[in-house]
Amino acid sequence: MVKLDDDTQKALLLYNRRSKAAEDAVAATQRVNKAAKAKDAAAAELKKAQDSGGGAEVVAEADATYRAAVATWQNLRDGGEPEEEEVVEEPAAEETASGDSDEAPAEEPA
């Protein structure tokens, strides 16, 4: 290990802090841009649902999605932390279409 004098060590720590801050700023900007795109996409879907006359349920679902996207975008734009996204695994299309899978069905306890 290389021995560093105090001035060099302080300069290296300062550089590392500034580098981390710059990386965090870029990541925050990317999150805001991604949220803005999601908001715009949700707005387009809401407009499409309203124009198509798909029914109140479809419009309500699109409206809820739009409102959630706007809230996320505003939170990130104002410097808030991103919310944890729930990871939902959907069954593969092959398994749902055929009803067969390689795995044995899970048994429920009695």
N, CA, C and O atoms as a Tinker XYZ file with bonds, in Angstrom:
   440  protein
     1  N      0.838000   -1.186000    0.000000    73     2
     2  CA     0.000000    0.000000    0.000000    64     1     3
     3  C      0.880000    1.246000    0.000000    63     2     4     5
     4  O      1.917000    1.280000    0.664000    81     3
     5  N      0.475000    2.242000   -0.728000    73     3     6
     6  CA     1.242000    3.471000   -0.859000    64     5     7
     7  C      0.887000    4.407000    0.288000    63     6     8     9
     8  O     -0.285000    4.572000    0.628000    81     7
     9  N      1.890000    5.007000    0.871000    73     7    10
    10  CA     1.667000    5.988000    1.939000    64     9    11
    11  C      1.400000    7.342000    1.304000    63    10    12    13
    12  O      2.145000    7.779000    0.427000    81    11
    13  N      0.340000    8.006000    1.744000    73    11    14
    14  CA    -0.004000    9.328000    1.239000    64    13    15
    15  C      0.165000   10.346000    2.349000    63    14    16    17
    16  O     -0.140000   10.077000    3.511000    81    15
    17  N      0.658000   11.525000    1.974000    73    15    18
    18  CA     0.738000   12.576000    2.988000    64    17    19
    19  C     -0.667000   13.148000    3.214000    63    18    20    21
    20  O     -1.584000   12.862000    2.445000    81    19
    21  N     -0.832000   13.940000    4.247000    73    19    22
    22  CA    -2.156000   14.449000    4.631000    64    21    23
    23  C     -2.801000   15.296000    3.539000    63    22    24    25
    24  O     -4.002000   15.178000    3.294000    81    23
    25  N     -2.018000   16.149000    2.879000    73    23    26
    26  CA    -2.581000   17.012000    1.830000    64    25    27
    27  C     -3.089000   16.189000    0.647000    63    26    28    29
    28  O     -4.160000   16.466000    0.107000    81    27
    29  N     -2.334000   15.200000    0.256000    73    27    30
    30  CA    -2.750000   14.347000   -0.860000    64    29    31
    31  C     -4.001000   13.556000   -0.501000    63    30    32    33
    32  O     -4.906000   13.408000   -1.323000    81    31
    33  N     -4.051000   13.051000    0.723000    73    31    34
    34  CA    -5.206000   12.282000    1.175000    64    33    35
    35  C     -6.464000   13.163000    1.217000    63    34    36    37
    36  O     -7.540000   12.725000    0.811000    81    35
    37  N     -6.331000   14.390000    1.703000    73    35    38
    38  CA    -7.466000   15.313000    1.739000    64    37    39
    39  C     -7.939000   15.655000    0.324000    63    38    40    41
    40  O     -9.143000   15.718000    0.073000    81    39
    41  N     -7.010000   15.873000   -0.589000    73    39    42
    42  CA    -7.369000   16.190000   -1.968000    64    41    43
    43  C     -8.071000   15.011000   -2.624000    63    42    44    45
    44  O     -9.029000   15.192000   -3.376000    81    43
    45  N     -7.599000   13.813000   -2.342000    73    43    46
    46  CA    -8.222000   12.614000   -2.899000    64    45    47
    47  C     -9.637000   12.422000   -2.350000    63    46    48    49
    48  O    -10.546000   12.064000   -3.099000    81    47
    49  N     -9.828000   12.652000   -1.067000    73    47    50
    50  CA   -11.166000   12.562000   -0.470000    64    49    51
    51  C    -12.111000   13.601000   -1.081000    63    50    52    53
    52  O    -13.269000   13.297000   -1.369000    81    51
    53  N    -11.618000   14.816000   -1.275000    73    51    54
    54  CA   -12.429000   15.874000   -1.883000    64    53    55
    55  C    -12.811000   15.507000   -3.314000    63    54    56    57
    56  O    -13.957000   15.693000   -3.723000    81    55
    57  N    -11.850000   14.987000   -4.070000    73    55    58
    58  CA   -12.117000   14.565000   -5.441000    64    57    59
    59  C    -13.192000   13.471000   -5.457000    63    58    60    61
    60  O    -14.123000   13.526000   -6.261000    81    59
    61  N    -13.063000   12.491000   -4.578000    73    59    62
    62  CA   -14.031000   11.393000   -4.533000    64    61    63
    63  C    -15.429000   11.901000   -4.182000    63    62    64    65
    64  O    -16.415000   11.445000   -4.762000    81    63
    65  N    -15.524000   12.830000   -3.247000    73    63    66
    66  CA   -16.836000   13.396000   -2.879000    64    65    67
    67  C    -17.455000   14.143000   -4.052000    63    66    68    69
    68  O    -18.646000   13.994000   -4.325000    81    67
    69  N    -16.662000   14.937000   -4.739000    73    67    70
    70  CA   -17.181000   15.700000   -5.880000    64    69    71
    71  C    -17.564000   14.776000   -7.033000    63    70    72    73
    72  O    -18.558000   15.013000   -7.719000    81    71
    73  N    -16.785000   13.740000   -7.241000    73    71    74
    74  CA   -17.088000   12.778000   -8.293000    64    73    75
    75  C    -18.406000   12.071000   -7.990000    63    74    76    77
    76  O    -19.233000   11.900000   -8.885000    81    75
    77  N    -18.609000   11.661000   -6.752000    73    75    78
    78  CA   -19.844000   10.994000   -6.348000    64    77    79
    79  C    -21.037000   11.951000   -6.499000    63    78    80    81
    80  O    -22.102000   11.546000   -6.963000    81    79
    81  N    -20.856000   13.208000   -6.109000    73    79    82
    82  CA   -21.932000   14.193000   -6.243000    64    81    83
    83  C    -22.301000   14.406000   -7.709000    63    82    84    85
    84  O    -23.479000   14.545000   -8.038000    81    83
    85  N    -21.302000   14.434000   -8.589000    73    83    86
    86  CA   -21.575000   14.605000  -10.023000    64    85    87
    87  C    -22.323000   13.399000  -10.575000    63    86    88    89
    88  O    -23.252000   13.559000  -11.367000    81    87
    89  N    -21.931000   12.191000  -10.167000    73    87    90
    90  CA   -22.634000   10.984000  -10.606000    64    89    91
    91  C    -24.074000   10.982000  -10.111000    63    90    92    93
    92  O    -24.985000   10.605000  -10.848000    81    91
    93  N    -24.280000   11.397000   -8.873000    73    91    94
    94  CA   -25.629000   11.453000   -8.319000    64    93    95
    95  C    -26.499000   12.470000   -9.060000    63    94    96    97
    96  O    -27.689000   12.235000   -9.271000    81    95
    97  N    -25.904000   13.598000   -9.454000    73    95    98
    98  CA   -26.658000   14.621000  -10.182000    64    97    99
    99  C    -27.081000   14.108000  -11.556000    63    98   100   101
   100  O    -28.199000   14.367000  -11.999000    81    99
   101  N    -26.197000   13.388000  -12.224000    73    99   102
   102  CA   -26.530000   12.828000  -13.537000    64   101   103
   103  C    -27.640000   11.788000  -13.388000    63   102   104   105
   104  O    -28.579000   11.761000  -14.183000    81   103
   105  N    -27.530000   10.932000  -12.368000    73   103   106
   106  CA   -28.549000    9.907000  -12.147000    64   105   107
   107  C    -29.904000   10.545000  -11.825000    63   106   108   109
   108  O    -30.938000   10.062000  -12.287000    81   107
   109  N    -29.907000   11.612000  -11.048000    73   107   110
   110  CA   -31.154000   12.295000  -10.711000    64   109   111
   111  C    -31.786000   12.904000  -11.958000    63   110   112   113
   112  O    -33.002000   12.830000  -12.137000    81   111
   113  N    -30.977000   13.499000  -12.811000    73   111   114
   114  CA   -31.484000   14.080000  -14.054000    64   113   115
   115  C    -32.079000   13.001000  -14.945000    63   114   116   117
   116  O    -33.124000   13.209000  -15.562000    81   115
   117  N    -31.423000   11.857000  -15.015000    73   115   118
   118  CA   -31.937000   10.755000  -15.825000    64   117   119
   119  C    -33.268000   10.243000  -15.274000    63   118   120   121
   120  O    -34.171000    9.917000  -16.044000    81   119
   121  N    -33.396000   10.169000  -13.934000    73   119   122
   122  CA   -34.660000    9.725000  -13.336000    64   121   123
   123  C    -35.784000   10.707000  -13.639000    63   122   124   125
   124  O    -36.907000   10.293000  -13.925000    81   123
   125  N    -35.493000   12.002000  -13.579000    73   123   126
   126  CA   -36.511000   13.016000  -13.880000    64   125   127
   127  C    -36.936000   12.913000  -15.343000    63   126   128   129
   128  O    -38.126000   12.985000  -15.650000    81   127
   129  N    -35.978000   12.747000  -16.239000    73   127   130
   130  CA   -36.302000   12.626000  -17.664000    64   129   131
   131  C    -37.137000   11.374000  -17.936000    63   130   132   133
   132  O    -38.082000   11.415000  -18.723000    81   131
   133  N    -36.792000   10.274000  -17.292000    73   131   134
   134  CA   -37.550000    9.034000  -17.461000    64   133   135
   135  C    -38.977000    9.203000  -16.926000    63   134   136   137
   136  O    -39.933000    8.728000  -17.540000    81   135
   137  N    -39.115000    9.877000  -15.787000    73   135   138
   138  CA   -40.445000   10.112000  -15.213000    64   137   139
   139  C    -41.259000   11.040000  -16.107000    63   138   140   141
   140  O    -42.471000   10.868000  -16.233000    81   139
   141  N    -40.613000   12.013000  -16.725000    73   139   142
   142  CA   -41.318000   12.928000  -17.626000    64   141   143
   143  C    -41.837000   12.172000  -18.851000    63   142   144   145
   144  O    -42.951000   12.420000  -19.313000    81   143
   145  N    -41.031000   11.256000  -19.369000    73   143   146
   146  CA   -41.480000   10.454000  -20.507000    64   145   147
   147  C    -42.649000    9.556000  -20.112000    63   146   148   149
   148  O    -43.595000    9.392000  -20.881000    81   147
   149  N    -42.585000    8.977000  -18.918000    73   147   150
   150  CA   -43.682000    8.127000  -18.444000    64   149   151
   151  C    -44.952000    8.954000  -18.253000    63   150   152   153
   152  O    -46.052000    8.489000  -18.550000    81   151
   153  N    -44.794000   10.179000  -17.757000    73   151   154
   154  CA   -45.942000   11.085000  -17.581000    64   153   155
   155  C    -46.572000   11.427000  -18.918000    63   154   156   157
   156  O    -47.795000   11.417000  -19.056000    81   155
   157  N    -45.737000   11.729000  -19.904000    73   155   158
   158  CA   -46.244000   12.058000  -21.239000    64   157   159
   159  C    -46.949000   10.864000  -21.882000    63   158   160   161
   160  O    -47.982000   11.023000  -22.532000    81   159
   161  N    -46.389000    9.674000  -21.698000    73   159   162
   162  CA   -47.013000    8.464000  -22.237000    64   161   163
   163  C    -48.360000    8.202000  -21.556000    63   162   164   165
   164  O    -49.327000    7.813000  -22.210000    81   163
   165  N    -48.413000    8.419000  -20.239000    73   163   166
   166  CA   -49.663000    8.224000  -19.511000    64   165   167
   167  C    -50.709000    9.245000  -19.940000    63   166   168   169
   168  O    -51.896000    8.928000  -20.015000    81   167
   169  N    -50.270000   10.473000  -20.223000    73   167   170
   170  CA   -51.202000   11.503000  -20.700000    64   169   171
   171  C    -51.768000   11.117000  -22.067000    63   170   172   173
   172  O    -52.954000   11.314000  -22.332000    81   171
   173  N    -50.924000   10.574000  -22.920000    73   171   174
   174  CA   -51.388000   10.142000  -24.242000    64   173   175
   175  C    -52.383000    8.990000  -24.113000    63   174   176   177
   176  O    -53.384000    8.954000  -24.829000    81   175
   177  N    -52.119000    8.060000  -23.215000    73   175   178
   178  CA   -53.035000    6.940000  -22.999000    64   177   179
   179  C    -54.367000    7.427000  -22.430000    63   178   180   181
   180  O    -55.426000    6.926000  -22.810000    81   179
   181  N    -54.316000    8.403000  -21.521000    73   179   182
   182  CA   -55.546000    8.965000  -20.968000    64   181   183
   183  C    -56.358000    9.642000  -22.062000    63   182   184   185
   184  O    -57.572000    9.451000  -22.145000    81   183
   185  N    -55.704000   10.422000  -22.891000    73   183   186
   186  CA   -56.388000   11.108000  -23.990000    64   185   187
   187  C    -57.008000   10.085000  -24.948000    63   186   188   189
   188  O    -58.134000   10.260000  -25.412000    81   187
   189  N    -56.263000    9.024000  -25.234000    73   187   190
   190  CA   -56.752000    7.976000  -26.116000    64   189   191
   191  C    -57.972000    7.283000  -25.513000    63   190   192   193
   192  O    -58.934000    6.986000  -26.222000    81   191
   193  N    -57.933000    7.026000  -24.209000    73   191   194
   194  CA   -59.057000    6.367000  -23.528000    64   193   195
   195  C    -60.284000    7.280000  -23.526000    63   194   196   197
   196  O    -61.407000    6.809000  -23.703000    81   195
   197  N    -60.074000    8.570000  -23.327000    73   195   198
   198  CA   -61.194000    9.511000  -23.317000    64   197   199
   199  C    -61.804000    9.654000  -24.713000    63   198   200   201
   200  O    -63.025000    9.729000  -24.851000    81   199
   201  N    -60.973000    9.691000  -25.732000    73   199   202
   202  CA   -61.456000    9.876000  -27.102000    64   201   203
   203  C    -62.121000    8.631000  -27.672000    63   202   204   205
   204  O    -63.032000    8.727000  -28.493000    81   203
   205  N    -61.660000    7.460000  -27.230000    73   203   206
   206  CA   -62.179000    6.225000  -27.808000    64   205   207
   207  C    -63.526000    5.830000  -27.213000    63   206   208   209
   208  O    -64.221000    4.987000  -27.779000    81   207
   209  N    -63.902000    6.413000  -26.102000    73   207   210
   210  CA   -65.174000    6.059000  -25.475000    64   209   211
   211  C    -65.160000    4.633000  -24.951000    63   210   212   213
   212  O    -66.162000    3.922000  -25.033000    81   211
   213  N    -64.019000    4.218000  -24.412000    73   211   214
   214  CA   -63.853000    2.849000  -23.946000    64   213   215
   215  C    -64.611000    2.526000  -22.681000    63   214   216   217
   216  O    -64.627000    1.368000  -22.264000    81   215
   217  N    -65.223000    3.473000  -22.070000    73   215   218
   218  CA   -65.982000    3.232000  -20.862000    64   217   219
   219  C    -65.340000    3.922000  -19.670000    63   218   220   221
   220  O    -64.168000    4.298000  -19.688000    81   219
   221  N    -66.148000    4.073000  -18.645000    73   219   222
   222  CA   -65.696000    4.789000  -17.458000    64   221   223
   223  C    -64.559000    4.065000  -16.750000    63   222   224   225
   224  O    -63.659000    4.703000  -16.204000    81   223
   225  N    -64.597000    2.746000  -16.756000    73   223   226
   226  CA   -63.566000    1.979000  -16.065000    64   225   227
   227  C    -62.199000    2.162000  -16.726000    63   226   228   229
   228  O    -61.189000    2.316000  -16.038000    81   227
   229  N    -62.169000    2.144000  -18.040000    73   227   230
   230  CA   -60.916000    2.314000  -18.781000    64   229   231
   231  C    -60.365000    3.723000  -18.562000    63   230   232   233
   232  O    -59.164000    3.903000  -18.357000    81   231
   233  N    -61.246000    4.715000  -18.608000    73   231   234
   234  CA   -60.827000    6.100000  -18.394000    64   233   235
   235  C    -60.333000    6.288000  -16.967000    63   234   236   237
   236  O    -59.335000    6.975000  -16.748000    81   235
   237  N    -61.013000    5.692000  -15.994000    73   235   238
   238  CA   -60.601000    5.822000  -14.596000    64   237   239
   239  C    -59.235000    5.191000  -14.365000    63   238   240   241
   240  O    -58.414000    5.734000  -13.625000    81   239
   241  N    -58.990000    4.049000  -14.995000    73   239   242
   242  CA   -57.690000    3.390000  -14.851000    64   241   243
   243  C    -56.586000    4.233000  -15.484000    63   242   244   245
   244  O    -55.514000    4.387000  -14.899000    81   243
   245  N    -56.835000    4.773000  -16.662000    73   243   246
   246  CA   -55.855000    5.620000  -17.337000    64   245   247
   247  C    -55.608000    6.899000  -16.538000    63   246   248   249
   248  O    -54.478000    7.382000  -16.466000    81   247
   249  N    -56.662000    7.442000  -15.943000    73   247   250
   250  CA   -56.528000    8.646000  -15.123000    64   249   251
   251  C    -55.688000    8.366000  -13.884000    63   250   252   253
   252  O    -54.851000    9.184000  -13.504000    81   251
   253  N    -55.905000    7.218000  -13.254000    73   251   254
   254  CA   -55.124000    6.854000  -12.066000    64   253   255
   255  C    -53.647000    6.681000  -12.430000    63   254   256   257
   256  O    -52.764000    7.102000  -11.682000    81   255
   257  N    -53.391000    6.065000  -13.568000    73   255   258
   258  CA   -52.016000    5.884000  -14.026000    64   257   259
   259  C    -51.363000    7.238000  -14.300000    63   258   260   261
   260  O    -50.205000    7.464000  -13.946000    81   259
   261  N    -52.115000    8.129000  -14.929000    73   259   262
   262  CA   -51.596000    9.465000  -15.226000    64   261   263
   263  C    -51.293000   10.232000  -13.942000    63   262   264   265
   264  O    -50.235000   10.850000  -13.822000    81   263
   265  N    -52.216000   10.192000  -12.985000    73   263   266
   266  CA   -52.004000   10.916000  -11.724000    64   265   267
   267  C    -50.786000   10.381000  -10.971000    63   266   268   269
   268  O    -50.032000   11.158000  -10.385000    81   267
   269  N    -50.590000    9.061000  -10.982000    73   267   270
   270  CA   -49.429000    8.469000  -10.328000    64   269   271
   271  C    -48.138000    8.903000  -11.026000    63   270   272   273
   272  O    -47.138000    9.188000  -10.366000    81   271
   273  N    -48.160000    8.954000  -12.356000    73   271   274
   274  CA   -46.985000    9.371000  -13.118000    64   273   275
   275  C    -46.650000   10.837000  -12.845000    63   274   276   277
   276  O    -45.478000   11.195000  -12.720000    81   275
   277  N    -47.671000   11.680000  -12.753000    73   275   278
   278  CA   -47.452000   13.095000  -12.455000    64   277   279
   279  C    -46.876000   13.256000  -11.054000    63   278   280   281
   280  O    -45.951000   14.042000  -10.848000    81   279
   281  N    -47.417000   12.518000  -10.094000    73   279   282
   282  CA   -46.920000   12.609000   -8.717000    64   281   283
   283  C    -45.455000   12.170000   -8.637000    63   282   284   285
   284  O    -44.652000   12.796000   -7.944000    81   283
   285  N    -45.117000   11.110000   -9.336000    73   283   286
   286  CA   -43.730000   10.632000   -9.347000    64   285   287
   287  C    -42.814000   11.661000   -9.991000    63   286   288   289
   288  O    -41.733000   11.944000   -9.473000    81   287
   289  N    -43.238000   12.220000  -11.111000    73   287   290
   290  CA   -42.434000   13.220000  -11.810000    64   289   291
   291  C    -42.216000   14.454000  -10.936000    63   290   292   293
   292  O    -41.101000   14.968000  -10.852000    81   291
   293  N    -43.281000   14.929000  -10.285000    73   291   294
   294  CA   -43.156000   16.109000   -9.424000    64   293   295
   295  C    -42.231000   15.831000   -8.243000    63   294   296   297
   296  O    -41.426000   16.681000   -7.864000    81   295
   297  N    -42.349000   14.634000   -7.664000    73   295   298
   298  CA   -41.499000   14.267000   -6.536000    64   297   299
   299  C    -40.030000   14.283000   -6.954000    63   298   300   301
   300  O    -39.193000   14.853000   -6.254000    81   299
   301  N    -39.715000   13.666000   -8.079000    73   299   302
   302  CA   -38.330000   13.627000   -8.544000    64   301   303
   303  C    -37.837000   15.004000   -8.976000    63   302   304   305
   304  O    -36.687000   15.364000   -8.723000    81   303
   305  N    -38.700000   15.767000   -9.623000    73   303   306
   306  CA   -38.328000   17.111000  -10.074000    64   305   307
   307  C    -37.987000   18.009000   -8.890000    63   306   308   309
   308  O    -37.099000   18.857000   -8.977000    81   307
   309  N    -38.708000   17.814000   -7.771000    73   307   310
   310  CA   -38.492000   18.630000   -6.589000    64   309   311
   311  C    -37.366000   18.107000   -5.700000    63   310   312   313
   312  O    -37.144000   18.623000   -4.604000    81   311
   313  N    -36.659000   17.087000   -6.173000    73   311   314
   314  CA   -35.502000   16.591000   -5.439000    64   313   315
   315  C    -35.801000   15.441000   -4.498000    63   314   316   317
   316  O    -34.952000   15.069000   -3.689000    81   315
   317  N    -36.983000   14.875000   -4.589000    73   315   318
   318  CA   -37.344000   13.749000   -3.734000    64   317   319
   319  C    -36.654000   12.471000   -4.168000    63   318   320   321
   320  O    -36.092000   12.384000   -5.259000    81   319
   321  N    -36.709000   11.502000   -3.309000    73   319   322
   322  CA   -36.124000   10.206000   -3.611000    64   321   323
   323  C    -37.105000    9.385000   -4.447000    63   322   324   325
   324  O    -38.318000    9.501000   -4.273000    81   323
   325  N    -36.591000    8.569000   -5.341000    73   323   326
   326  CA   -37.482000    7.712000   -6.133000    64   325   327
   327  C    -38.139000    6.671000   -5.238000    63   326   328   329
   328  O    -37.527000    6.149000   -4.306000    81   327
   329  N    -39.398000    6.384000   -5.544000    73   327   330
   330  CA   -40.116000    5.378000   -4.773000    64   329   331
   331  C    -39.679000    4.006000   -5.235000    63   330   332   333
   332  O    -39.321000    3.814000   -6.397000    81   331
   333  N    -39.711000    3.051000   -4.318000    73   331   334
   334  CA   -39.366000    1.685000   -4.672000    64   333   335
   335  C    -40.457000    1.124000   -5.554000    63   334   336   337
   336  O    -41.639000    1.197000   -5.217000    81   335
   337  N    -40.065000    0.566000   -6.677000    73   335   338
   338  CA   -41.029000   -0.025000   -7.592000    64   337   339
   339  C    -41.230000   -1.478000   -7.219000    63   338   340   341
   340  O    -40.271000   -2.208000   -6.968000    81   339
   341  N    -42.483000   -1.889000   -7.185000    73   339   342
   342  CA   -42.781000   -3.276000   -6.890000    64   341   343
   343  C    -42.512000   -4.101000   -8.138000    63   342   344   345
   344  O    -42.914000   -3.734000   -9.242000    81   343
   345  N    -41.833000   -5.207000   -7.948000    73   343   346
   346  CA   -41.542000   -6.093000   -9.063000    64   345   347
   347  C    -42.605000   -7.172000   -9.069000    63   346   348   349
   348  O    -42.712000   -7.968000   -8.136000    81   347
   349  N    -43.384000   -7.185000  -10.128000    73   347   350
   350  CA   -44.460000   -8.160000  -10.262000    64   349   351
   351  C    -44.096000   -9.072000  -11.409000    63   350   352   353
   352  O    -43.923000   -8.629000  -12.545000    81   351
   353  N    -43.980000  -10.353000  -11.103000    73   351   354
   354  CA   -43.661000  -11.307000  -12.155000    64   353   355
   355  C    -44.950000  -11.883000  -12.707000    63   354   356   357
   356  O    -45.788000  -12.398000  -11.968000    81   355
   357  N    -45.092000  -11.786000  -14.018000    73   355   358
   358  CA   -46.260000  -12.350000  -14.668000    64   357   359
   359  C    -45.873000  -13.680000  -15.276000    63   358   360   361
   360  O    -44.741000  -13.846000  -15.730000    81   359
   361  N    -46.791000  -14.629000  -15.291000    73   359   362
   362  CA   -46.452000  -15.914000  -15.898000    64   361   363
   363  C    -46.148000  -15.746000  -17.374000    63   362   364   365
   364  O    -46.683000  -14.860000  -18.041000    81   363
   365  N    -45.287000  -16.605000  -17.863000    73   363   366
   366  CA   -44.908000  -16.528000  -19.276000    64   365   367
   367  C    -46.123000  -16.819000  -20.141000    63   366   368   369
   368  O    -47.011000  -17.572000  -19.740000    81   367
   369  N    -46.162000  -16.229000  -21.316000    73   367   370
   370  CA   -47.308000  -16.381000  -22.214000    64   369   371
   371  C    -47.484000  -17.842000  -22.620000    63   370   372   373
   372  O    -48.612000  -18.294000  -22.813000    81   371
   373  N    -46.387000  -18.587000  -22.752000    73   371   374
   374  CA   -46.484000  -19.985000  -23.146000    64   373   375
   375  C    -47.215000  -20.811000  -22.097000    63   374   376   377
   376  O    -48.037000  -21.666000  -22.429000    81   375
   377  N    -46.908000  -20.549000  -20.824000    73   375   378
   378  CA   -47.530000  -21.316000  -19.752000    64   377   379
   379  C    -49.010000  -21.005000  -19.621000    63   378   380   381
   380  O    -49.814000  -21.909000  -19.392000    81   379
   381  N    -49.381000  -19.741000  -19.763000    73   379   382
   382  CA   -50.785000  -19.378000  -19.605000    64   381   383
   383  C    -51.613000  -19.834000  -20.795000    63   382   384   385
   384  O    -52.791000  -20.158000  -20.647000    81   383
   385  N    -51.007000  -19.861000  -21.971000    73   383   386
   386  CA   -51.757000  -20.245000  -23.159000    64   385   387
   387  C    -52.040000  -21.747000  -23.179000    63   386   388   389
   388  O    -53.146000  -22.171000  -23.515000    81   387
   389  N    -51.043000  -22.542000  -22.821000    73   387   390
   390  CA   -51.224000  -23.987000  -22.897000    64   389   391
   391  C    -51.708000  -24.585000  -21.585000    63   390   392   393
   392  O    -52.298000  -25.666000  -21.569000    81   391
   393  N    -51.460000  -23.886000  -20.494000    73   391   394
   394  CA   -51.866000  -24.407000  -19.193000    64   393   395
   395  C    -50.886000  -25.437000  -18.672000    63   394   396   397
   396  O    -51.055000  -25.930000  -17.556000    81   395
   397  N    -49.876000  -25.776000  -19.436000    73   395   398
   398  CA   -48.872000  -26.749000  -19.023000    64   397   399
   399  C    -47.619000  -26.011000  -18.600000    63   398   400   401
   400  O    -47.284000  -24.946000  -19.118000    81   399
   401  N    -46.942000  -26.613000  -17.643000    73   399   402
   402  CA   -45.651000  -26.093000  -17.257000    64   401   403
   403  C    -44.783000  -27.257000  -16.827000    63   402   404   405
   404  O    -45.279000  -28.349000  -16.549000    81   403
   405  N    -43.494000  -27.016000  -16.775000    73   403   406
   406  CA   -42.555000  -28.056000  -16.387000    64   405   407
   407  C    -42.600000  -28.325000  -14.887000    63   406   408   409
   408  O    -42.187000  -29.390000  -14.430000    81   407
   409  N    -43.098000  -27.363000  -14.128000    73   407   410
   410  CA   -43.115000  -27.495000  -12.684000    64   409   411
   411  C    -44.402000  -28.186000  -12.232000    63   410   412   413
   412  O    -45.456000  -28.042000  -12.851000    81   411
   413  N    -44.287000  -28.934000  -11.143000    73   411   414
   414  CA   -45.455000  -29.569000  -10.566000    64   413   415
   415  C    -46.282000  -28.517000   -9.839000    63   414   416   417
   416  O    -45.717000  -27.576000   -9.281000    81   415
   417  N    -47.601000  -28.649000   -9.831000    73   415   418
   418  CA   -48.414000  -27.658000   -9.132000    64   417   419
   419  C    -48.132000  -27.702000   -7.636000    63   418   420   421
   420  O    -47.887000  -28.766000   -7.066000    81   419
   421  N    -48.170000  -26.553000   -7.023000    73   419   422
   422  CA   -47.914000  -26.470000   -5.597000    64   421   423
   423  C    -49.116000  -27.048000   -4.842000    63   422   424   425
   424  O    -50.272000  -26.807000   -5.189000    81   423
   425  N    -48.803000  -27.805000   -3.815000    73   423   426
   426  CA   -49.881000  -28.390000   -3.001000    64   425   427
   427  C    -50.177000  -27.425000   -1.862000    63   426   428   429
   428  O    -49.274000  -26.840000   -1.264000    81   427
   429  N    -51.452000  -27.276000   -1.582000    73   427   430
   430  CA   -51.849000  -26.401000   -0.495000    64   429   431
   431  C    -51.881000  -27.199000    0.803000    63   430   432   433
   432  O    -52.303000  -28.355000    0.803000    81   431
   433  N    -51.442000  -26.600000    1.913000    73   431   434
   434  CA   -51.485000  -27.300000    3.185000    64   433   435
   435  C    -52.913000  -27.527000    3.648000    63   434   436   437
   436  O    -53.803000  -26.722000    3.376000    81   435
   437  N    -53.117000  -28.622000    4.344000    73   435   438
   438  CA   -54.465000  -28.969000    4.798000    64   437   439
   439  C    -54.876000  -28.194000    6.020000    63   438   440
   440  O    -55.986000  -28.377000    6.521000    81   439
